Every structure is written in C-alpha cells, then in structure tokens.
Amino acid sequence: MIRVILPAHLRTLARVNDREVSIDGVAEPVTARTIVDALEATYPMLKGTIRDHRTKERRPMVRFFACEQDISHDPIDTPLPEEVASGREPFWIVGAMSGG
C-alpha cells in the first residue's frame, strides 16, 4: 500500500475527504510514474490533472515530493525511497504557485 497526499482541488475531483489516500496495486519498482498510474486507475476522474493526457508528462504547476525532497525534475521512472515504497512515508502531490 502506498500513501499519497493530494492537494485540496484534487481531493475535490476525486471525491475524497481525507488529504491522504491509500493506493494498492502499485507496480514495482515504485516510481512517480507507477504511483500516478495506480492513482489514475483508482480515481479515473484525476486523469489529465496531474499529467498531460497525451504525453503523460507531469503538468508544470504540479510538484512531486518524497521524503521531504522535491523530486519533480527527477526522471519519472527513478525508483522512490524505500520509505515511500513501503508506505512508511507518503508520496506528496503538490500544486505549485507562481507569481512575483
């Protein structure tokens, strides 16, 4: 089981009340791609919100965190730390902000 923290707007779309969801069936090795694949399979209404429908690239205003580290610019197929893969630590999906 993988724990995923979702921002408020994605929780609303997924119709979940808790900020943390549990995802089963994440393919090994556990990567950002396999987590998002499983998340979209569990919550199909999230398709296209985290990644582009066509390219499957992370959307620019979405960030991924694992073990308090921003992994948004790491290759999407990089294995995540054992703490995330084992469910001890959550995988965070965060809506980024911009402006000046």
TIMIZA-671118 format. One line per field, with one value per residue (C-alpha): y, z, x; residue in one letter. Coordinates in pm, 1 decimal. Layout:
py	(Y ...) $
pz	(Z ...) $
px	(X ...) $
aa	(A ...) $
//
This chain:
py	(0.0 342.1 655.2 963.3 1316.8 1509.5 1886.7 2013.4 2062.6 1701.2 1569.5 1753.3 1599.5 1252.5 1296.5 1206.2 1384.7 1288.2 1454.7 1116.6 825.6 470.1 308.6 -66.3 -237.7 -3.3 -176.2 -248.0 -73.1 205.3 526.2 851.3 705.2 382.8 574.8 816.0 523.3 346.1 669.8 737.2 377.2 411.5 764.3 793.9 1146.1 1256.4 1158.5 1462.6 1667.3 1552.2 1456.6 1559.9 1313.9 1265.3 1295.2 1163.2 1438.7 1599.1 1922.8 2232.0 2351.8 2013.0 1900.8 1559.2 1511.0 1200.4 1203.5 1584.0 1612.3 1774.7 1503.0 1688.0 1717.6 1369.7 1116.4 986.1 625.0 673.8 428.5 608.3 568.1 252.9 466.9 563.0 219.7 52.9 302.9 441.6 783.8 938.2 1045.6 1408.5 1565.6 1941.8 2221.3 2475.3 2850.6 3114.6 3485.8 3760.5) $
pz	(0.0 -99.8 82.1 -132.8 -9.1 -250.5 -270.0 -194.9 -557.9 -647.5 -335.8 -452.4 -800.7 -657.4 -409.8 -108.0 225.8 368.3 238.0 232.5 16.4 10.6 -322.8 -374.1 -681.1 -749.9 -989.6 -881.4 -875.6 -711.4 -908.2 -954.7 -1280.1 -1121.4 -835.3 -1069.6 -1294.5 -995.0 -865.7 -1203.1 -1221.3 -875.8 -936.3 -1314.1 -1271.6 -1198.9 -1546.7 -1713.6 -1395.1 -1278.8 -1618.3 -1972.8 -2136.3 -2447.3 -2337.0 -1979.7 -1868.1 -1526.8 -1557.2 -1494.9 -1185.6 -1012.6 -792.9 -651.6 -312.6 -146.8 197.8 206.4 -118.8 -436.3 -699.8 -964.7 -1203.4 -1144.8 -1420.0 -1364.5 -1363.0 -1087.3 -803.3 -495.4 -147.9 45.5 299.3 28.0 -138.4 195.8 293.8 593.3 427.1 191.8 -167.2 -195.5 -498.4 -451.6 -653.4 -720.2 -707.6 -930.4 -937.3 -835.9) $
px	(0.0 130.4 19.6 -45.0 -112.8 -335.5 -390.7 -741.1 -850.2 -758.6 -934.5 -1247.1 -1223.9 -1158.2 -1443.9 -1232.8 -1243.8 -906.6 -593.1 -421.7 -535.7 -401.6 -327.2 -289.5 -151.6 138.9 377.9 734.9 970.1 771.7 825.8 637.2 501.4 372.9 211.2 32.4 -69.8 -228.1 -381.6 -546.6 -668.8 -827.1 -958.6 -1017.4 -1152.3 -793.1 -669.9 -522.2 -499.8 -155.3 -13.6 -92.1 -335.5 -125.6 238.7 196.3 436.9 386.7 192.5 410.1 223.4 231.7 520.3 611.0 777.2 920.5 1082.9 1064.1 1262.5 1129.7 1161.7 961.7 1255.6 1395.9 1327.6 972.4 1093.9 1351.7 1277.4 1147.9 1299.7 1210.1 1021.9 770.5 766.9 688.1 418.2 609.1 629.2 371.2 423.0 313.0 146.9 152.1 0.4 276.8 234.3 384.2 394.2 619.9) $
aa	(M I R V I L P A H L R T L A R V N D R E V S I D G V A E P V T A R T I V D A L E A T Y P M L K G T I R D H R T K E R R P M V R F F A C E Q D I S H D P I D T P L P E E V A S G R E P F W I V G A M S G G) $
//
